[in-house]
Amino acid sequence: MTTVSIKRALVSVSDKTGLVELSKALDKAGVEILSTGGSAKALRDAGVPVIEVADHTGFPEMMDGRVKTLHPKIHGGLLALRNNDTHLAAMRDHDISAIDLVAINLYPFEATVASGADFETCIENIDIGGPAMVRSAAKNHGFVTIITDPADYAGVIAEIEQSGGTTLDTRRKLAAKAYSRTGSYDAAIAGWFAEQNNETFPDRMPFAGTKVQECRYGENPHQVAAFYRNNEDRSGIATATQHQGKELSYNNLNDTDAAFELVSEFDGSIPTVAIIKHANPCGVATGSTLLEAYEKALKCDPVSAFGGIVALNGTLDGTTAKAIIKVFTEVIIAPDVTDEAKAIIGAKKNLRLLTTGSMADPLQPAKMVKTVAGGYLVQNRDTGNITADDLKVVSKRQPTAQELADMLFAFKVGKHVKSNAIVYVRDGMTVGVGAGQMNRRDSSRIAALRAGEAAEMAGEAESLAKGSVVASDAFFPFADGLLAAAEAGATAVIQPGGSMRDQDVIDAADDAGLAMVFTGMRHFRH
């Protein structure tokens, strides 16, 4: 059986978008409509004939609406197999009428939690009857059409107007979508309950997301990919507004997220710009203005900045926009943008411009998920934050105030560089970044090489690493990485400490006249 005619429908929705249009189309097609509460009132007000569920079942709604559709005349009407004689006999014996279409969207639990509602209000917004009917209808999709998204109303209406019913292909797709909805709904409830019970890692951890877009491909053209949004209330790539440019690719999304998360580490009162390539920073700087910050960030590695992502922690202005578009850039992301800047960027039709409304909170907790063969690795977001009070000076020489400021800046940047990570900073700007090497010495050498090349491109005689500080995301297991930094011209070092050979490294720092501080916290990023 392919097309199933629709004679009776049950409509009960929280989101009433398109409700009247759907119900009028059903009524026009001669479909009897059952409904409850606010949905029934909305239909009556619109002049659509409707039968209250309580009148259909002969059983009153009770317990403040907690019990109204949990009744055999509802679920029997949904679950009965129309080609099974035993089921049909049971329907006749118990006066159960078939229900051929159900339009339901659930109590707004996720929105209620996001609003900051108290515990009891959240509990009352856990839907019971809705998911039960959705699952019943979806299970019996051979005979029942289940709609959980108002976006699907138009397609169903068109099929009914054409043939008086819906096709099996449509019902299967809608059933799959329905189970996705109840699955994500239960995942949201389970996650919320775990938080209420202070369970970081419950025995079962469901994950759910809502598709934002299907990407043209994944990291490479032979891979397929899509982007999903979860329930996290966080400014960033998932909630940003795209003002112009091509659709973001998988790599664009990943890199833009990395850029915005990095720049969000820095207080908005201090203009800061990060330039990202392949999820690693190739330049980060602060300045008195965003323009100054951008020019300093670009100076660190102008070669890698080509085709990169630019993230700003303040409102993008016209002057800064003019500077950015001089270099081929894939994406610009900022909390806001002026009309002048928007017009300037508009000249570059393929350049994506995103605004987030605010910065992300680097201290906001959340879970990070990575797939491995046969499972998931789950950890909390790295919200570690080091201040001057956390630092322990382990060298003979004390750091200067400028070195101290640069070290804290460098350590924040290093938190967002793939390990092994080495970051050289001078006067509030990165001058060399070494990322993702198998040993720390090579990362240090690469960062020093970048600093030398940047100086050459800027027409300066000395490497930009001269007089810089250096940050390491984890301890130096040997003195060689530190000595490479000293050879490059660094004068101070910030690192977690904790190696068996810490004293050897401290001695090497003292011999080289370096100031060195330990943070007691590492920032591996794989």
N, C-alpha and C positions, 0 to 999 in steps of 0.2 A: 504494500500500500504506500503510495507516494504522497498524494495530496489528501489532507484530512480537513473536512469541513468544520466550521466553528459555529456552534449553536448556543453555547453558554460560556461566559467569561467571568473571571474574578479579578477585580481591580482594587488594589490597596497599596498606595504609595506614600512615602514621606516626601520625596521630590516630585512635585506635581507638574513639572515641566512636560508639556505635551499631553497631559492627562485628558483634558476635554476633547482635544482633536482626535485622539485615539478612540475615546469612548463614543464620540459622535459617529465615527466611521463604523464602529462595531454595531451601534444602534441602527445605522442606515442599512447594514447588511443583515438585519434581523436577528442580531445576537442578543440574548438575555444577559444583563449585566448584574453581577453580585458585587457588593462593596461594603466597606466599613468606615465608621468614623468620619474623619475629615475628607477622605476621598469621596464618600457617598454624598456628603454635603456639597462639595464642589461640583459634583455632577448634577445634583438636583438644582443648584443655583444656575447651572448652565442649561437647564431644561432637558437633561438626558434622563430617561427612565432608569431607575436603579432599584434593586431589591437589597435590603439590608441582610447581611450574612445571618444575623440572629433570626430573622424571619424565615430564611431558607432552612436553617438547621432546627428551628423550633426551640433553640436553647439560648438564653440571654447572655449577653456580654457581661463578664463579671471581673472582680478583683482589679478594679481600675484599668480594665482593658487588657490585663495580662492573659486572660482566657477569652477568646472569641472565635478564632479559626481552628483551634485544636479540637476537631470534632470529626467523627466518622463520615458524616455527610459531606465534609470538605475533602478529607484525605481519601475517602473511598471514591469520591468523584474524580479525584486526580490520579489515583493509582490503579484503578480498574483497567484490566486489559480488555479492550473492546472486542477482541476476537477469541476470548476465553469464555466458554459457556458457563463455567462455574462462577466466574467473576460476575457475569451478567445476571445470573440467578441471584447472587448475593445482593446485587444492586436492587433487583425487583423486590426481594424479600424485605429489605430494610429501607426501601423508599429512598434510594440514593440516586441522584441525577448526575450524569457525566458533566465534568467541567473541562472544556476543550482548550481554553487559553487562560493564562495567568499573567498579569502584569504587576510586578512587585519590585519596589526597591526598599531597602532595609532602613530601620531606625538609624539615624546619623551618629553611630557610636564614635567613629574616628573624628568627626567634626566636634563632637561633644568633648572628647578628651583634649583635642587641640585648643579648645576654648578655655581650658583651665578649670573646668567644672569640678565640683567636689565628688567624692567617692560614690555617694548614693545616687547622684544625678547620672553619673557614668553607668552605674549598674542598671538604672531604669531605662537607659538607652541601648541596652543589649536586647536585640530582637530575638524572639523565640519562634513565634508563629510564622513570621516571614520566611526565615531560612528553612523551616520545616516544609512549608508549601513549595518553596523554590526547589528543594531537593526532591520532593514527591513528583512535582511536575517534570523536572529534568530527567528523573529516572524513567518516567513513562513517556519520554519524548516521541515514541512511536505514534502516540495518539494525542499528546498535549503539547501546546506551544507555550514556552516560558520566556517572558521578557523581563530582564532585570535592568536594562539601560534604556532611557528615553531616546537615545540615539537610534535605537532599532525600531521604534514605532513606525516610522515612515515606510520602511521596507516591508514590514508585516501588513500594514494597511494596503500597500500596493498589491501584495499577493492576494489578500482577501477580496479586494475589488476586482481582481482579474479572474480568480477561480473560486471564490467563496471559502478558501481555506489556505493552508500553508503546506509547503513541500517538506518532504523528509529531510532533505539537505539543509533547509533553513532551520528546522527544528533541532537537528543535531548540532548545528553551529551555536544556536541559542542555548542549548542544554550545556554545551561545553563552557560557554561564557557564564552561565548561571553557576556552575560548580566552581569556576575560578572566583566568582564573586563571593560565594559563601566561604570558600577556602581562605581568601584574603581577609574576609570579615572575622573569621575565627582566629586567624593569625594575629590580627590587631588586638583582639580581646585577650588572647593568650599572652602576648607581649606586654600589654598593659597590666594584667594580673601579676606577671612575674615582677614587674617594677614595683607594684604595690607591696609585694611580699619580699622585696629586696633580694630576689633571686637573679643573679647576674647570668648564670648558666643553668636554666631548668633542664630536666631530663630530656625533654623534647622541645626543639626550637623551630617553630615554623617561620618561614620567610614569605613575604608577600610584597608585590609591587603593582603599580598601575602603569601600563605602557604609555610612554610619551611619544615615542617614534620608533619606526623600524629604520635602521641605518642602511645606507647603500651597501655597505659591507663592513666587516670588522677591522681588526688591525691590518689585515691584508685582503686584497680583492677576492680571494677564494674562500674567505670566512664570512658567515652571515652573523648579524648582530642586531640588537635592539636596545633601547634605553628605557628603563623603568624608574618610576618615582616611588619611594616608600613613604611612610607616614612621618618621617622626621621633619620637625618644624625648624628649618635651618635655611638661612639665606645662602644662595649659591647656584650652581649650575642647574639643579633640578627645578628651581623656582624662578629663575631669571626670565626677564622679558627680552626677546630678541627683536631688535628694531629694524634690522636690515641684514642683507647678505644671504648667501647660500645656506642650505640646511647644514647643521653641524654634523660632522662625521664622528665615527666612534673615537678616533684618535683626537679630534678636536675636543670632544666632550671630556675625555680623560685628561688632556693637557690643560684645558680651561679650568677644570676642577682643581688640579694641582696648583695652578697659578693663583686662583682666588683664595684657596685655603692658606697659601703661603702669605700673601699680602694681608690677609686678615689677622695675622699674628701681630701686626703693628698698629698702634693706636692711631685712629683717624685724625687726631690733631697734628700728627707728624706726617706730612705728605710722603707716601712710599709707593714705589712702582716695582713690580717684578716682571721679568721677561722669561718665559718658559719655553723650552724646546724638548720634546719627548719626555715630558713630565719632570724634567730637571731644570733648575734655574740656571740661566746663562748670564743673568745680571739682576741684581736687586740693590736698590738704593733709596735713601731718604734725601730730602731736600727742603729748602724753604718754600718751594712750590712744586706742584706735580711736574711741571716742565723740567725743573732742575733735577728732580728725582729720576725722571725718564732719561734725560741726557746722561746722567751718571751711570744708570743701570745699563744703558746701551754701550757705554764706553768699555765696560768689562769684557764683552765678547760680541762685537758687532757682526762677526761672521755667523755665529750660531743664531743670532737674533733674527736673521732673515727667515721668514716663514714661521715666526714664533707666535706666542700668545702674550699679550700685554694685559696685566692686571693692575688696577689702581685702587687705593683705599680712600679716594675722595671723588668728588664730582668732576668728571672729565670736562675740561674747558676747551675753548676754541684754540688757544695758543698751543696747548699740549697736543690736541688733535692734529694740528698742522705738522708738528714734529713727528708724530707717530706714523702718519701716512707717507712720509718720505721713505720709509723702509717697508718692504713687503711684509705685511702682517696678516695672519689668518683670523685672529679673534681679538677683540678688545672687550674686557669686562670690568665694570666699575659699579659702585652703588648707585650712581646717577650720572646724567649727562646734560649739559646745557643745550639749548636749541642751536646755538652757534656751532658747537662741536658736532652735533648731529648732522647739521647741514654740510659741514666740511667733510665728514666721513661719508656722507651720502654720495660724494663724487666717486668713491671706490665701491662699486656696486656689489662686488663679491666679498668685501670685508664684513665679517660678522660683528655686530655691536650688541652687547648684552648689558642690561642693568639689573641689579639685584634688590634695590631699595634700601639695603643696609649691608653691613659687613657680617661675616660669620663669626660666631663666638668661639675662639680657640679653646676655651675651657668647657664648652658644652659636651657632656658625655654622650657617647653613642657606640654602637657595635660596628666593627669592621669585619667583613666576611671575605674569605678567599677560598676558592674551590681547590681541592686536591683529589687525587684518584679515589673515588668511593666515599667522599665526604667533604666536610667544610672545616676550615680553621676560623675560629671566631675569637676576636679580642676587642677590648675597649679602645676607642680612639686615643691616640697619643696626645693627652692634654697636659703633659708635663711642661712646666713653665719655670725657668730659672731666673731669679732676680739677683741683684748684687749681694743681698744678705745671705744667699745660698752658697756663695763662692768661698773657697778655701785657698788662700795664697800658699803655695808650697815651695816657691822659689825664694832665693835670697833677696832678689829685687822685687819691690812692690810695683804693681802696674800703675801707670799714670791714669788720670781721670779719662783722658781720651782713649787710651788703650782699653780701659774698663768698659766704656760705652761701646767701643767697636767689638770687643769680645762678646758682649751680650747680644749685639746685633748679629754677629757671625754665627753664634750658637743657635739662634732662632732660625736663621737661614739653613744651617746644616741639618736641622730637624726635617727639612723638606727636600734634602738631596739624597739620592739613592746611595746606600752604603756600598763600599767604604767611602765616606764623605770627608772631604777636606775643603774648607772655605777660607780664603784670604779676604780680609776687609780692611779698608783704610778710609777714614773720615766718612763713615756712614754709607759706604758703597762696597759691593763686592768687587774685587780686582782679579780674582782667580777662583775657579770652582773645579774641583776634581771629584768625579762621581762614578760610582758603580764599579770600581776596580776590585780585583781579587786580593790586593794587599794595600795597606795604608800608605806605604812609601810611594807606590806608583801614583796613587791619588794626589799625594802631596806634590810630586814632580809635575804631574799634568796641570794642576792648579797653578804652579809656578810658571810653567810654560805659557799658559793662557795669559798670565799677568804680563809676561815679557812681550808677547805678541800684541796685546792690547796697547802697551806703551809704544811699540813701533808704529801701530796704526794711528795713534794719537800724536805721533811726532815727538815723543818724549824720549830723552836719552836713557833714563833709568827705568827698570821694571816697575810696574805699578805695585808690585809686592814689597818694594823697598819702604820700610817704615810701617808695614801693615801688621795686623794681628792674624793669627790662624786659629780656626776652630776645627776640632775633630769630633765626629759624631760618637766615637767610642774611644777607649783608651789606646795609647800607643803601646803595642806589645814589646816594641824595641825602640831604641833611640833613633833609628835610621830615618823614620818619617819626620820626626821633630828636627833632626839635623838638616834634612832637605828643606824644611821651612826656613831654618836659620840661614842656610846658604842663599835662599831666594830673597832674603832681606827682612823677614818677619822679626818683630821685636818682642812679641808676647803671644802666649798660647793659652787657649781654653780647651779643656778636655775633661771627660768624666773621671779619669783615674780608676784605680781598681786592678791594675795589672800586677802580676807577681814581680815585675821588673820596674815598678813605679820609681823606686829609688834611683835606678840607673838612668831613667828618663829625666828625673829631677836634677841629677848630677850633670847630665848633658846640657840641660837648660841653663844651669848656673854657669857652667863652663863657657857657654855661648853668650852669657849676659842677658838671657831672656827672662821676662817675667812670666810666671805660669800659675794658673789657677785650676783647681779641680771643681767640678760641679756635682759629682756624686750621682749623676743621672746621664744615661746614654740615650741616643735617638737612632737606633738602627731603623732603616727603611728599605724594605726589600720589594 
